[in-house]
Amino acid sequence: MGADTAVRLALWRDRDPVARRIPGMYLGETELLGDPLDAVARLADDGVRFARLRGTVDLARAEAGSDGAAAVAALVAVRELTGHGIAVDWTVLLPPGAPDWRPLGHLHPPAEVLGGGDEVTAAWRDTFHSAKCGYRRGPGFIEVRDHRMDTFRRLVIRHPRHEQIVEPLLRGVPATDLAEAVSTRYQRAGLLHRVGGHLWWAPYRLRRWPLSTTVS
């Protein structure tokens, strides 16, 4: 992804809006350069606890013919921030036609869901919790635990090349880069989300495996 997909963030050391006004809490602005997974991990290590995404994540434009690369780059950033426990102030514009927002409902709730209204914004906020849709890797498998819909799903991917397949998807790829059979299978399972001509892996990595009482 090129310069037009750069994700710009304003950063703070604390989630609390009052604490964020204390001198030294604001860490300035940055663009996520290079590998977004490594970049967000560095932010977490540096003590970032709140990030504000500049601009709206425009999913409607992608549906109207844009290739979706910029929107996917932003969604990958929000996914990684969420996975590291960093709160995100962001806005998303849904495509017209009352699309289902729940495939994105594991991401930190947006401040505003344009095209969805206050009802969707409130539902997203009220149903969000950590580990809502995450994965872990083990020897020879990837396990996904998914609470985004009405029922809990546990998915296990066992494939000799699963790591090679999933690794680029974590960063987002053109849909043409992935075999159609793999793309269809993972999209039907809810693991891939398509925006325009790009695909990205939706679950975030679970860094703390949830207790059994929180995953069923």
N, C-alpha and C positions, 0 to 999 in steps of 0.2 A: 504494500500500500504506500502511496506517495505522500507528498507534502500536503495535498488537499485533504488528506484524511487525518491530519495531525489533531490530537485531542488536547485541548487546553484546559487546565485546571487551576483554580485558586485553592490554596491549602491552609489549614489551621491545625493546631495541636489539640483542640478540644471540640467536642460536639456541642456543648452547651452554648447557646447564643450569647449569654452574658459573659461567660468565660472567654469567648472568642474576642471580646473587646479589650481584654487585658493585654498590655504591651508584651510583645514577644510571642503571643499565640499565633499571629498571622505569619505564615511562612512564604508568602508571595505567590506568584504564578509560575507555572511550568508547562511545557509541552511534553507529552509522552513520546519519547524518541526511541527508536530501536525496538527491541522486543517488549511488548506491553506487559507481559507477565513479569519479566525481570524489573521493569521500571516501577510497577506498582509495588512489588515486593520491597524495593529500596525505599519507597515512600513510607511503607509500614514500618520498616526498620528505623527510619528517621523520626518516627513518632507522629506521623500524620494520622489524625483521627476524624477529620472532616474535610471533604473536597466539594467544590462547586464546579460543575461542568459548564463551560462557556458555550452558549448556543443551544438550540433545541435539537434533539435527536429526531430527525424528520423521517418517519417511516412512510408517510403519505407520498412524499416525493419519490421514494424508491419504488413504490407501487405504481407510480405514474410513468416510470420509464428510466429513472436514475439507476445506475448500476448497484447502488446500495453500499459502496465501499466505505463512505464516510460514516454512515449510520452504523455499520457493523463495527468499525473501529471504536465508536463511542460506546456501543453496547458491550464490547469486549472489555473496555476500561471500567464500565460500571460493574460488570460481572466480577472482575478481579478486585476492585475496591470492596465490593460486598463480601467476597470470599475472605478478605483480610480483616473484616470487621470495621471498615472505614465507612462512615455515613456519607451519603452522596446527596447533594442538592442538585437535581437535574429536572429537565422538562422533556416530555416526549409527545410527539404528534402522531396519533394513530391514523391509519388509512381510513377513508370513508367507508360507510357500510356497517358500522358497529362491530368491528372485528373483536375477537376474543383476546383480551389482554392477559389472560392467565398464563400463557406460555412464558411471559416475562415477569410473572408475579413473584418469582424468587429473588429478583433484583431489588436492591434497596428502593423503597417506595419513592416515586417522583414527587416533587413539590406540586406538579400540575400535570394532568393527563389531557392534553388538547385533543379534541375529537372524541373524548370519553366522558367529560364532564365531572362534576363534583362527586357524583355517585361512584364512578369508577375509581377516582382518586382516593376516596374514603375506603372503598372495599380493598384496594391494593394495600393501603396503610394498615387496615384492621386485620388483614389475614397474613401479613408478612411475619416471618420469624426466621432466625438463623437456621441454616441447614435445611431450608425448604426444598431445595433441589441441588444436591451435591454428589460428588463422586470421590472414590478413593481407588488407588491402584494397588494391586497385589501381584505376586508372582504369577504371570500368565492370565490376568483378568483385570477388568475394570468393573467396579460395582457402583451403581447409581441408585440413590434413594430420592424419590420424587413425591413431594406433597403438594404440587401445584394445583391439581384438580381435586375432585371430591373424594377420591380414594387414594390411599397410599400405594405406590408401586415401587418394587425393588427389581432392578434390571442388572443382569450380569452379562458382560461381553467377554466371551472367550474366543479369541481369534489369534492365530499365530502372528499376525501383523497388526494387532490392535493399537499398539503404541505408535507405530509409523503412520497409521491412518488418523488417529485422534490428534497427534501432536500438532500438525499444521492447522487443524480445525479449531484448536484453541485460540488461534490468532486471527481466524477468518480467512477464507479462500474464495476465489471465483468458483461458482457452481460447476463450471466446465472442468475444473481441476480434479473433480471427484467422480469416480465411476457411478453411473446412474443407479445401479442396483444398490450400492452402498448408501448413496444419498437418499434414495427412497426409503430404505430400511430404517435409517437413523432418523429421518424426518417423521416417519410414522410412529416411531418410538418416542418422539418428543425430545430427542437429544440434540438434533440440529434445528436451527431456526434460520429461515431464509428471508433475506431482505434484498429485493431487487435481484441482481445477478450474483449475490454473494451468500455464502453460508458460514455460520459460526456455531461452535459447540456451546450449548446453553448452560449446562450445569457447571457450578464452580467447584474447585477442589475443597474438600472438607479437611481443614487442618486440625480440627478437634472432632473425633468421631462421637456422634450424639449417643446419649444413654438410650437403652432400649425403650424406655417409657416415652421417648419423644419421637420415635420413628415408626410407630405403627398405630 
